Amino acid sequence: MDLELAGDSALVTASSSGLGKASATALAREGADVVINGRDQERLEAAKDEISDVAAGTVVTQQGDLTEKDDIEALVDTAESEFGGLDHLVTSAGGPPSGAFLETTDEDWYHAFDLLVMSVVRLVREAQPALREGDGGTITNITSRSVKEALDSLVLSNSVRMSVIGLEKTLSRELAPEIRVNAVLPGSHETSRIENLVEAAVERGEFDSYEDGMEARGESVPVGRIGDPMELGDTVAYLCSDRAGYINGQAIVIDGGSGNANL
Ligand SMILES: NC(=O)c1ccc[n+]([C@@H]2O[C@H](COP(=O)([O-])OP(=O)(O)OC[C@H]3O[C@@H](n4cnc5c(N)ncnc54)[C@H](OP(=O)(O)O)[C@@H]3O)[C@@H](O)[C@H]2O)c1
């Protein structure tokens, strides 16, 4: 299926690794011009090389910390100045630290809110004028299946990410019809985030080894494995395309069937 994204422009945040990088790769492979982002310039350049190998469009890097308002403004400015506009905003971010409620401090909560929620608020505020132009734009928020079902040892993710879903649903009504807004809710995908979470679980004594922890994660998924990040990236590219033109205000779980919720 040709997603007809050639010539479109996209900004994908937190995309030097993992799910953001996979989404940027899928968009670039479909011919979109893409701005990728992360805090570490070396990692960002490595991601640019990797994505450029399969890209049909241009890949541009913009270093920046998503908890910094000025960095977010610079991200949107770069997309507009490099590509003359912006059609698609895909928001990802780093994950908040794992742990139980009693281990968290006020600072942890404020930082998680800045990273996961205020980054989306500021990105949308900055990007929406450009997204409205032309044939209309899209916003896709990468969050977590923890908004459907609380996950053990992830109190910050379970709590703070709910705000993004409330925001996403509201925006899908307030910004329509010019802009469609959706969220994707990943279960376990093979990225450094999952490696870090499994290492933390081993330290807490939940598994004997890293290998045991990874195996247990795969076994608990009905399809029998954790996800390939490109499976999520391809879904994001589809949601950005006109092929998904009637999908708006949805939160789509991509978890191999891990969740038990009926809806
Ligand atoms: N992978 C999964 O199975 C899974 C499941 C559910 C939810 N999620 C969520 O999906 C999101 C992405 O996870 P992932 O698996 O892609 O993680 P990842 O592979 O660790 O990648 C995280 C990316 O975010 C960037 N980043 C982190 N903090 C940043 C900041 N303050 N400003 C700008 N960039 C920042 C990192 O680059 P720098 O460090 O260089 O900044 C990196 O490019 C996270 O919120 C995670 O909790 C992931």
The ligand as a Tripos MOL2 file, in Angstrom:
@<TRIPOS>MOLECULE
LIG
   48    52     1     0     0
SMALL
NO_CHARGES

@<TRIPOS>ATOM
      1 N1          9.8460    0.1840   24.2690 N.am      1 LIG1
      2 C1          8.7510   -0.2130   24.8660 C.2       1 LIG1
      3 O1          8.4750   -1.4030   24.9840 O.2       1 LIG1
      4 C2          7.7750    0.7970   25.4000 C.ar      1 LIG1
      5 C3          6.5440    0.3370   25.8820 C.ar      1 LIG1
      6 C4          5.6300    1.2600   26.3640 C.ar      1 LIG1
      7 C5          5.9440    2.6050   26.3830 C.ar      1 LIG1
      8 N2          7.1560    3.0040   25.9080 N.ar      1 LIG1
      9 C6          7.4350    4.4410   25.9690 C.3       1 LIG1
     10 O2          7.7270    4.9350   24.6790 O.3       1 LIG1
     11 C7          8.6550    6.0170   24.7850 C.3       1 LIG1
     12 C8          9.8520    5.7330   23.9210 C.3       1 LIG1
     13 O3         10.4770    4.5580   24.4110 O.3       1 LIG1
     14 P1         11.6370    3.8180   23.6090 P.3       1 LIG1
     15 O4         11.4580    2.3790   23.8610 O.co2     1 LIG1
     16 O5         11.6780    4.3360   22.2350 O.co2     1 LIG1
     17 O6         12.9160    4.3250   24.4220 O.3       1 LIG1
     18 P2         14.4390    4.4210   23.9950 P.3       1 LIG1
     19 O7         14.8100    3.4070   22.9800 O.co2     1 LIG1
     20 O8         15.1900    4.4640   25.2790 O.co2     1 LIG1
     21 O9         14.5480    5.8490   23.2750 O.3       1 LIG1
     22 C9         14.3020    7.0110   23.9790 C.3       1 LIG1
     23 C10        14.6060    8.1930   23.0630 C.3       1 LIG1
     24 O10        14.2160    9.3660   23.7440 O.3       1 LIG1
     25 C11        15.2900   10.3150   23.7280 C.3       1 LIG1
     26 N3         15.1130   11.1340   24.9110 N.ar      1 LIG1
     27 C12        15.0600   10.7410   26.1910 C.ar      1 LIG1
     28 N4         14.8530   11.7940   26.9900 N.ar      1 LIG1
     29 C13        14.7710   12.8840   26.1860 C.ar      1 LIG1
     30 C14        14.5930   14.2690   26.4140 C.ar      1 LIG1
     31 N5         14.4480   14.7660   27.6530 N.pl3     1 LIG1
     32 N6         14.5740   15.1000   25.3590 N.ar      1 LIG1
     33 C15        14.7460   14.6230   24.0910 C.ar      1 LIG1
     34 N7         14.9120   13.3220   23.8270 N.ar      1 LIG1
     35 C16        14.9340   12.4690   24.8650 C.ar      1 LIG1
     36 C17        16.5290    9.4290   23.7170 C.3       1 LIG1
     37 O11        17.6900   10.0980   23.2460 O.3       1 LIG1
     38 P3         18.7110   10.8690   24.2620 P.3       1 LIG1
     39 O12        18.8560    9.9970   25.4610 O.co2     1 LIG1
     40 O13        19.9480   11.0660   23.4720 O.co2     1 LIG1
     41 O14        18.0310   12.1540   24.5860 O.co2     1 LIG1
     42 C18        16.0870    8.3650   22.7290 C.3       1 LIG1
     43 O15        16.1990    8.8210   21.3990 O.3       1 LIG1
     44 C19         9.0020    6.1310   26.2710 C.3       1 LIG1
     45 O16         8.1910    7.1200   26.8710 O.3       1 LIG1
     46 C20         8.6680    4.7660   26.8050 C.3       1 LIG1
     47 O17         8.3780    4.7610   28.1790 O.3       1 LIG1
     48 C21         8.0690    2.1480   25.4220 C.ar      1 LIG1
@<TRIPOS>BOND
     1     1     2 1
     2     2     3 2
     3     2     4 1
     4     4     5 ar
     5     4    48 ar
     6     5     6 ar
     7     6     7 ar
     8     7     8 ar
     9     8     9 1
    10     8    48 ar
    11     9    10 1
    12     9    46 1
    13    10    11 1
    14    11    12 1
    15    11    44 1
    16    12    13 1
    17    13    14 1
    18    14    15 2
    19    14    16 1
    20    14    17 1
    21    17    18 1
    22    18    19 2
    23    18    20 1
    24    18    21 1
    25    21    22 1
    26    22    23 1
    27    23    24 1
    28    23    42 1
    29    24    25 1
    30    25    26 1
    31    25    36 1
    32    26    27 ar
    33    26    35 ar
    34    27    28 ar
    35    28    29 ar
    36    29    30 ar
    37    29    35 ar
    38    30    31 1
    39    30    32 ar
    40    32    33 ar
    41    33    34 ar
    42    34    35 ar
    43    36    37 1
    44    36    42 1
    45    37    38 1
    46    38    39 2
    47    38    40 1
    48    38    41 1
    49    42    43 1
    50    44    45 1
    51    44    46 1
    52    46    47 1
@<TRIPOS>SUBSTRUCTURE
     1 LIG1         1 GROUP 0 **** ****
